[in-house]
């Protein structure tokens, strides 16, 4: 500061009253406490750092009860895969293909792009029973046939929303509108992270498009922002603006961070705001990440046979690359890894989003990476402690989408009433099918699983009781499952 301005600051009223050694605040404090110096005065006068919480926000925390899973890899197929062409085989729907949909199934219901009486649409994919349990899977995801004995397929999922953004928000935050903490944020809030040099919650996006639910799908909502997901890139710099600018070496950066920490520590001591502690923790994490993230995100270090197994190509931003990155991040202690892959909105409006060749092209490449990830985790002894989820935000209709009903391309509309999800790993049964939809795929016929039930069950696998994992905000306790949800014990190992 220029000497002139430094002298002037001593004559301002605010500085005199607030900071002067004989200011009104100090006089009042002395009158009340009988002491002319408080601990805070001593800290300011001596220049010592203010005390901070002994346990940092992302330090590992014990679960509510012994857990099977330590971490989560959530593979979200944004847009909602056509489950009737992938995992839920309906011979009766094939039999009545092209017939008018029974009115009882559509009367009074709202669909995104369909009205009137649509035509039933049987699958064009070839299904077969695979694995010891004889799980139905189509040839559109043929590489996943090899891991059928590792997974549970739920064919009785249901949600409350039929449009992408609210359905994704409901799935990942428990609420259909922006503002609530995401699944990964709740997990990191409850368990912390085992990684000291990487974020506890990492997000990876492929196919060039953000999910419809936006960053709310990995936001921290009203939880401290240290728990929000950090979006990393599989191409270029892992995290934007993480590298030092030209002319700044690591020692200079360290000196700058030390000064910032001292300033933030003083503010924390004075105000006690939790976001100040978060700010300090995030600065320190970013400093450590400058080296750790670059190493973790460099898949060129992997053997050629591993890259080939995933279908990964160093330097690209593909889903295959992200699956391999997910394994590398899991190895390094990241608690929650969330992958979003756009391109699953199979309305039939273009050749890439129709349920014949378009689905085969999309499904085969994706399934190869998913199967490689699960095999890789198992080979490394990590699958038993890693919870893997694959699926979308809702299902697709058993009838043709209204806009493309006269097209040569086949597509399905959004459908919330029943859909399929695939799970495996920590705490989940292997080679099992749970629940069922009716013969035409319109309604859940057995063992309905709502998205809140899914959330409760996944938290249970991590050793967290969804009714006890709460945060007080605006006068009441909130939780991921809100006031709903029960653990689906039938799918637990």
C-alpha positions in Angstrom: 0.0 0.0 0.0 1.2 3.5 -0.8 2.4 5.2 2.4 -0.1 8.1 1.9 -3.1 5.7 1.8 -1.7 3.8 4.7 -1.6 6.9 6.9 -5.2 7.9 5.7 -6.7 4.6 6.8 -5.9 5.4 10.4 -8.1 8.4 10.3 -11.3 6.8 8.9 -14.1 6.5 11.4 -14.7 2.8 10.5 -11.1 1.9 11.2 -10.9 3.9 14.4 -14.1 2.4 15.8 -13.5 -1.1 14.7 -9.8 -1.6 14.8 -8.3 1.1 17.1 -6.8 -0.3 20.3 -9.1 1.9 22.3 -12.1 1.6 19.9 -15.6 1.4 21.2 -15.8 -2.3 20.5 -12.7 -3.0 22.6 -14.0 -0.8 25.4 -17.3 -2.6 25.5 -15.6 -6.0 25.5 -13.4 -4.9 28.4 -16.4 -3.7 30.3 -18.2 -7.0 29.8 -15.4 -9.5 30.3 -13.1 -7.6 32.6 -10.3 -8.2 30.3 -8.5 -5.8 27.9 -7.4 -8.5 25.5 -9.3 -11.4 24.1 -7.9 -14.4 22.3 -8.8 -12.8 19.0 -6.9 -9.6 19.9 -3.9 -11.7 20.7 -4.1 -13.5 17.4 -4.4 -10.3 15.5 -1.5 -8.6 17.4 0.9 -11.5 17.1 0.0 -12.4 13.6 -0.6 -16.1 14.5 -3.1 -18.1 12.3 -6.6 -18.4 13.6 -7.6 -21.9 14.7 -9.5 -23.9 12.1 -11.6 -27.1 12.5 -9.3 -30.0 13.4 -11.1 -32.3 10.9 -11.3 -31.0 7.4 -14.6 -31.3 5.5 -13.5 -34.1 3.2 -11.7 -36.2 5.9 -12.9 -39.8 5.9 -15.8 -40.4 8.2 -17.2 -43.7 9.5 -20.4 -45.0 8.0 -23.6 -45.5 10.1 -23.0 -49.3 10.0 -20.5 -51.7 8.3 -20.6 -51.1 4.6 -20.1 -53.4 1.6 -19.2 -50.6 -0.8 -16.6 -47.9 -0.4 -17.1 -45.9 -3.6 -19.6 -45.4 -6.4 -19.2 -45.3 -10.2 -22.5 -44.1 -11.7 -22.8 -44.5 -15.4 -25.7 -42.3 -16.5 -27.0 -42.7 -20.1 -28.5 -39.3 -20.5 -31.6 -39.3 -22.6 -33.0 -42.6 -21.3 -32.0 -45.9 -23.0 -34.9 -47.8 -24.7 -35.1 -50.6 -22.1 -37.5 -52.7 -24.1 -34.8 -53.0 -26.8 -32.0 -53.7 -24.3 -33.0 -55.5 -21.0 -36.7 -56.1 -20.8 -37.8 -58.5 -23.5 -41.5 -58.5 -24.4 -42.5 -61.3 -26.8 -46.2 -60.2 -26.5 -45.3 -56.7 -27.7 -43.5 -58.2 -30.7 -46.6 -60.3 -31.4 -48.9 -57.2 -31.4 -46.5 -54.9 -33.2 -48.3 -52.3 -35.3 -51.7 -52.8 -33.5 -53.5 -49.9 -31.8 -52.3 -49.4 -28.2 -55.1 -50.5 -25.8 -56.8 -47.2 -24.8 -56.7 -48.1 -21.1 -53.0 -47.6 -21.1 -52.9 -44.1 -22.5 -56.3 -42.7 -21.4 -55.6 -39.6 -19.2 -51.9 -39.8 -19.5 -49.5 -37.2 -20.7 -46.6 -38.0 -23.1 -43.8 -35.7 -24.3 -44.5 -36.0 -28.0 -47.4 -38.4 -28.5 -51.2 -38.0 -28.4 -54.2 -40.0 -29.6 -54.0 -43.8 -29.9 -50.5 -44.7 -30.9 -49.3 -48.0 -32.5 -47.6 -50.7 -30.4 -43.9 -51.2 -31.2 -42.2 -54.5 -30.7 -38.4 -54.6 -30.5 -36.4 -55.1 -33.6 -33.4 -56.3 -31.6 -32.5 -60.0 -31.0 -32.7 -61.0 -27.4 -31.1 -64.0 -25.8 -30.7 -65.4 -22.2 -27.2 -65.0 -20.9 -25.2 -66.0 -17.9 -26.0 -68.7 -15.3 -29.2 -66.9 -14.3 -30.4 -66.6 -17.9 -30.8 -62.8 -17.9 -32.5 -61.4 -21.0 -30.1 -59.0 -22.9 -30.3 -57.9 -26.5 -27.5 -58.0 -29.0 -27.4 -54.2 -29.1 -25.4 -54.5 -25.9 -23.7 -57.8 -26.7 -20.4 -57.1 -25.0 -22.3 -56.8 -21.7 -23.5 -60.5 -22.1 -20.1 -61.5 -20.7 -20.7 -59.8 -17.4 -24.3 -61.0 -16.8 -23.2 -63.1 -13.9 -21.9 -60.0 -12.1 -25.0 -57.8 -12.3 -28.5 -57.3 -11.0 -31.0 -56.0 -13.5 -34.1 -54.2 -12.1 -37.0 -54.3 -14.5 -39.4 -52.5 -12.3 -38.0 -49.1 -11.9 -40.4 -46.1 -11.8 -40.2 -42.4 -11.5 -42.6 -39.4 -11.2 -41.2 -37.3 -14.1 -41.5 -37.7 -17.9 -39.2 -35.0 -19.1 -35.4 -35.2 -19.0 -34.3 -32.3 -16.7 -36.8 -32.9 -13.9 -36.3 -36.7 -14.1 -32.5 -36.4 -13.9 -32.8 -34.0 -11.0 -35.2 -36.3 -9.2 -32.9 -39.2 -9.7 -29.7 -37.4 -8.6 -31.1 -34.9 -6.0 -34.4 -36.5 -4.8 -36.3 -33.4 -6.0 -37.5 -32.4 -9.5 -36.3 -28.8 -9.4 -32.9 -27.2 -9.0 -31.4 -26.4 -5.6 -31.1 -29.7 -3.7 -27.8 -31.4 -3.0 -26.8 -34.1 -5.4 -26.3 -37.8 -4.7 -22.6 -37.6 -4.8 -22.6 -34.5 -2.6 -24.6 -36.4 0.0 -22.2 -39.3 -0.1 -19.2 -37.1 0.4 -20.9 -35.2 3.1 -21.7 -38.5 4.9 -18.4 -40.3 4.3 -15.8 -37.8 3.2 -13.1 -38.9 0.8 -10.2 -41.3 0.9 -8.2 -39.2 -1.5 -6.1 -36.3 -0.2 -4.9 -35.1 -3.6 -8.1 -35.4 -5.7 -11.7 -34.2 -5.2 -14.0 -36.6 -3.4 -16.6 -36.3 -6.2 -15.6 -36.2 -9.9 -17.8 -35.7 -12.9 -16.9 -36.8 -16.5 -19.0 -36.0 -19.6 -18.9 -37.6 -23.0 -20.7 -37.2 -26.4 -20.2 -33.4 -26.1 -23.4 -32.5 -24.3 -24.2 -31.7 -20.7 -27.1 -33.6 -19.1 -30.5 -31.9 -19.4 -30.5 -31.5 -15.6 -27.4 -29.4 -15.9 -24.9 -28.9 -13.1 -27.6 -29.4 -10.6 -27.0 -33.1 -11.1 -23.7 -32.7 -9.3 -24.2 -29.5 -7.3 -24.0 -29.3 -3.5 -27.3 -27.3 -3.0 -27.4 -26.1 0.5 -24.6 -28.3 1.7 -21.2 -26.7 2.0 -19.8 -26.2 -1.5 -16.7 -28.4 -0.8 -19.0 -31.4 -1.4 -20.1 -30.5 -4.9 -18.8 -32.5 -7.9 -15.8 -31.3 -9.8 -16.1 -31.6 -13.6 -12.9 -33.0 -15.1 -12.1 -33.3 -18.7 -10.7 -36.4 -20.4 -9.1 -34.2 -23.1 -6.7 -31.3 -22.5 -6.3 -29.9 -19.0 -8.2 -32.1 -16.5 -9.5 -29.0 -14.7 -9.7 -25.6 -16.3 -7.5 -22.9 -14.8 -5.7 -25.4 -12.5 -2.3 -24.9 -14.0 -0.1 -22.0 -12.9 0.1 -19.0 -15.3 3.3 -18.3 -17.2 6.0 -16.9 -14.9 4.7 -18.5 -11.7 6.6 -21.4 -10.3 5.4 -23.8 -7.7 7.3 -22.1 -4.8 5.7 -18.7 -5.7 2.3 -20.4 -5.8 2.9 -21.9 -2.4 3.8 -18.4 -0.9 0.6 -16.9 -2.4 -1.6 -19.7 -1.0 0.0 -19.3 2.4 -0.9 -15.6 2.4 -4.4 -16.4 1.3 -4.7 -19.0 4.0 -3.7 -16.6 6.7 -6.3 -14.0 5.5 -9.0 -16.6 5.3 -8.1 -18.0 8.7 -8.5 -14.6 10.2 -11.9 -14.2 8.6 -12.9 -17.7 9.9 -11.8 -16.9 13.4 -13.9 -13.7 13.3 -17.0 -14.9 11.6 -16.9 -18.7 11.8 -18.6 -19.2 8.4 -18.2 -22.8 7.2 -17.6 -21.6 3.6 -14.4 -19.9 4.7 -13.0 -23.3 5.8 -14.3 -24.7 2.5 -12.4 -22.0 0.6 -9.1 -22.8 2.4 -9.6 -26.6 1.8 -10.3 -26.0 -1.9 -7.2 -23.9 -2.4 -5.1 -26.5 -0.8 -6.7 -29.3 -2.7 -6.2 -27.4 -6.0 -2.5 -27.0 -5.2 -2.1 -30.8 -4.6 -4.3 -31.5 -7.7 -1.9 -29.7 -10.0 0.3 -32.7 -9.9 -2.1 -35.5 -8.9 -4.9 -34.8 -11.4 -2.5 -34.7 -14.4 -1.1 -38.1 -13.5 -4.5 -39.6 -12.7 -6.1 -38.4 -15.9 -3.3 -39.6 -18.2 -4.6 -42.8 -19.7 -1.6 -43.1 -22.0 0.1 -44.6 -19.0 -2.1 -47.7 -19.4 -0.9 -50.8 -21.2 -2.1 -51.2 -24.8 -4.2 -54.3 -24.0 -6.1 -52.3 -21.4 -6.8 -49.4 -23.8 -8.0 -51.9 -26.4 -10.3 -53.7 -23.9 -12.1 -50.4 -23.2 -11.9 -49.1 -26.7 -10.1 -46.0 -25.3 -8.0 -43.7 -27.3 -5.7 -41.3 -25.4 -6.5 -37.7 -26.2 -10.2 -38.2 -27.0 -13.2 -37.4 -24.8 -15.1 -40.6 -25.4 -17.2 -42.6 -23.0 -14.7 -45.4 -23.2 -11.9 -43.0 -22.0 -14.1 -41.9 -19.2 -14.8 -45.5 -18.1 -11.0 -46.1 -17.9 -10.6 -42.8 -16.0 -13.3 -43.9 -13.6 -11.2 -46.9 -12.7 -8.1 -44.9 -12.3 -9.9 -42.3 -10.1 -11.4 -45.1 -8.0 -8.0 -46.6 -7.4 -6.8 -43.2 -6.1 -9.5 -43.0 -3.5 -12.2 -40.8 -5.2 -15.5 -41.5 -3.4 -18.0 -40.8 -6.1 -17.4 -40.8 -9.9 -20.3 -39.8 -12.1 -20.2 -40.3 -15.9 -22.8 -38.7 -18.2 -23.1 -39.9 -21.8 -25.5 -38.1 -24.0 -27.2 -39.7 -27.1 -29.8 -42.0 -25.6 -32.9 -40.1 -26.5 -34.2 -42.6 -29.0 -37.2 -40.8 -30.5 -36.3 -41.9 -34.1 -35.9 -38.4 -35.3 -32.6 -39.2 -37.0 -30.6 -42.3 -37.9 -28.4 -42.1 -34.8 -31.5 -42.1 -32.5 -33.6 -44.9 -33.9 -34.0 -48.3 -32.2 -32.5 -50.5 -35.0 -29.1 -49.8 -36.4 -28.7 -46.5 -34.4 -29.1 -48.4 -31.1 -26.7 -51.1 -32.2 -24.0 -48.5 -33.0 -24.5 -46.6 -29.7 -25.1 -49.7 -27.6 -22.1 -51.8 -28.8 -19.5 -49.1 -28.2 -20.9 -48.2 -24.8 -21.4 -51.8 -23.7 -17.8 -52.7 -24.5 -16.5 -50.0 -22.2 -18.9 -50.9 -19.4 -18.0 -54.6 -19.6 -14.3 -53.7 -19.6 -14.7 -51.5 -16.5 -16.5 -54.3 -14.6 -14.0 -56.9 -15.6 -11.1 -54.6 -14.8 -12.5 -53.7 -11.3 -13.0 -57.4 -10.6 -9.5 -58.4 -11.8 -8.0 -55.7 -9.5 -10.0 -56.9 -6.5 -12.0 -53.7 -6.4 -15.5 -54.7 -7.6 -16.6 -56.0 -4.2 -16.0 -52.5 -2.8 -17.2 -50.5 -5.8 -20.9 -49.9 -6.5 -21.5 -49.6 -10.3 -24.8 -48.3 -11.7 -25.8 -48.2 -15.4 -29.1 -46.7 -16.7 -31.1 -43.6 -17.6 -33.6 -41.2 -15.9 -36.7 -43.0 -17.2 -37.8 -45.6 -19.8 -39.3 -45.5 -23.3 -42.8 -46.2 -24.4 -44.0 -49.6 -25.7 -45.5 -47.7 -28.7 -44.2 -45.5 -31.5 -43.4 -41.9 -30.8 -46.1 -39.6 -32.2 -43.9 -37.3 -34.3 -42.1 -40.2 -36.1 -45.1 -42.5 -36.4 -45.1 -42.2 -40.2 -41.4 -42.2 -40.6 -39.2 -45.1 -41.8 -37.2 -44.6 -38.6 -38.5 -46.2 -35.5 -38.4 -44.4 -32.1 -40.0 -44.4 -28.7 -41.3 -41.6 -26.5 -40.4 -40.8 -22.8 -42.0 -43.2 -20.3 -41.8 -42.9 -16.5 -44.0 -45.7 -15.4 -41.5 -48.5 -15.7 -37.9 -48.9 -16.9 -34.8 -51.0 -16.3 -31.5 -50.3 -14.5 -28.4 -52.4 -14.1 -26.3 -52.6 -10.9 -23.3 -54.6 -9.7 -20.5 -54.6 -7.2 -20.4 -53.7 -3.5 -23.3 -55.1 -1.7 -25.4 -56.1 -4.8 -26.4 -59.6 -5.8 -24.7 -61.1 -8.8 -26.6 -62.7 -11.6 -30.1 -61.6 -10.5 -33.2 -60.0 -12.0 -35.5 -58.1 -9.8 -39.1 -57.1 -10.5 -41.0 -57.2 -13.8 -43.3 -55.2 -16.0 -46.5 -56.5 -17.6 -46.6 -58.4 -20.8 -46.6 -55.3 -22.9 -44.3 -53.2 -20.8 -46.8 -50.6 -19.7 -47.0 -51.1 -15.9 -44.9 -52.6 -13.1 -46.3 -56.0 -12.5 -44.1 -57.0 -9.5 -41.8 -55.5 -7.0 -41.9 -51.8 -7.9 -38.8 -49.8 -7.2 -39.2 -46.0 -7.1 -36.1 -43.8 -7.6 -36.3 -42.9 -3.9 -36.0 -46.6 -3.1 -33.0 -46.8 -5.4 -31.4 -43.9 -3.5 -32.1 -45.5 -0.1 -30.6 -48.8 -1.3 -27.4 -47.4 -2.8 -26.8 -45.4 0.4 -27.4 -48.6 2.4 -24.7 -50.4 0.4 -22.3 -47.5 1.5 -23.2 -48.0 5.1 -25.5 -45.0 5.3 -29.0 -45.0 6.7 -30.9 -42.6 4.4 -33.2 -41.5 7.2 -30.2 -40.4 9.3 -28.1 -38.8 6.6 -29.6 -35.3 7.1 -28.7 -31.6 7.0 -30.6 -28.9 8.7 -31.6 -26.0 6.4 -34.2 -23.3 6.8 -35.5 -24.8 10.0 -35.9 -28.4 9.1 -33.8 -31.5 8.4 -33.4 -32.5 4.7 -32.3 -35.8 3.2 -31.7 -37.2 -0.2 -34.8 -39.3 -0.1 -36.9 -36.4 1.3 -39.7 -38.2 3.2 -39.8 -41.3 1.0 -37.8 -44.4 0.1 -37.1 -47.9 1.5 -34.2 -50.2 1.1 -34.8 -52.9 -1.6 -33.3 -55.8 0.4 -34.0 -58.4 -2.2 -31.2 -57.1 -4.4 -28.6 -57.0 -1.6 -25.9 -59.7 -1.5 
